[in-house]
Amino acid sequence: MGLLMMLLTIGGLVVALATNIFSVASVNTNLTDNNVVGSLTIRWKDGLPNLGVIVLAFGLLETIVLYLFLENFQPR
């Protein structure tokens, strides 16, 4: 039961991040003069609530990962 709850929690955070990142950001690549040029575009105006969800999900995921590290760390 504990493993299922952990997978649902982390899976939900990953799904929230993925759906909101794909709705706010877009990646473009072009080939000019045998050089690959890439760009990342983030929409601030239309996607402000999505950016809030992204920041919150990253913060929660960071807290969980930090807790797992500190709980299982054993100095040598």
Sequence and secondary structure as in RCSB ss.txt:
>XXXX:A:sequence
MGLLMMLLTIGGLVVALATNIFSVASVNTNLTDNNVVGSLTIRWKDGLPNLGVIVLAFGLLETIVLYLFLENFQP
R
>XXXX:A:secstr
 HHHHHHHHHHHHHHHHHHHHHHHEEEEEEEETTEEEEEEEE SSTTHHHHHHHHHHHHHHHHHHHHHHHHH   
 
